[in-house]
Amino acid sequence: QETKVEYEKLIPKILAVSNNRTDTRIFVRGDKNINYGRVLEIMGLLSGSGFTKVALISEPYKQR
């Protein structure tokens, strides 16, 4: 959820939490200060590791 995980430990951690089920839905949410390319890199890492249900979460639009 809100716990930070080091890049190298991301896939092993998600595999452990999902009981090695790569059909588990994974939601990716990036902080507004992070580069969008980095978010896509993480999504690609997940997909490349066999996860088939990777989704991006965004914050609801707020008018300024």
BELPEVEN-V149973 format. One record per pair of residues at least 24 apart in sequence whose ideal C-beta (glycine too) atoms are under 10 Angstrom apart, sorted by the first residue. I is the first residue (numbers start at 1). J is the second residue. D is the distance in Angstrom with one decimal. If there is no record, write none. Layout:
# BELPEVEN-V149973
i->[I:I]
j->[J:J]
d->[D:D]
This chain:
# BELPEVEN-V149973
i->[1:1:2:7:7:7:7:10:10:10:10:11:11:11:11:11:11:12:14:14:14:14:15:15:15:18:20:21:21:22:22:22:22:22:22:22:23:23:23:23:24:24:24:24:25:25:25:25:25:26:26:26:26:26:27:27:27:27:27:28:28:28:28:29:29:29:29:29:30:30:30:32:32]
j->[27:29:29:38:41:42:45:42:45:46:49:45:46:48:49:50:51:49:45:46:49:51:49:50:51:51:50:50:51:46:47:49:50:51:52:53:50:51:52:53:51:52:53:54:51:52:53:54:55:51:52:53:54:55:53:54:55:56:57:54:55:56:57:55:56:57:58:59:56:57:58:58:59]
d->[9.9:9.8:9.7:9.7:9.2:8.1:8.3:7.2:6.9:8.0:8.9:6.8:7.5:9.2:4.9:9.2:8.8:9.7:9.9:7.3:8.1:7.4:7.9:9.0:9.1:8.2:9.6:9.8:9.2:9.1:9.8:7.3:4.0:5.0:6.2:8.6:9.1:8.0:5.8:6.3:7.2:9.1:6.9:9.9:8.8:9.2:4.3:8.0:6.6:5.4:9.4:6.5:4.9:7.1:9.3:8.2:5.3:7.8:5.0:6.5:7.0:5.4:6.7:9.7:7.7:4.3:7.9:8.4:8.1:8.7:9.0:10.0:7.6]
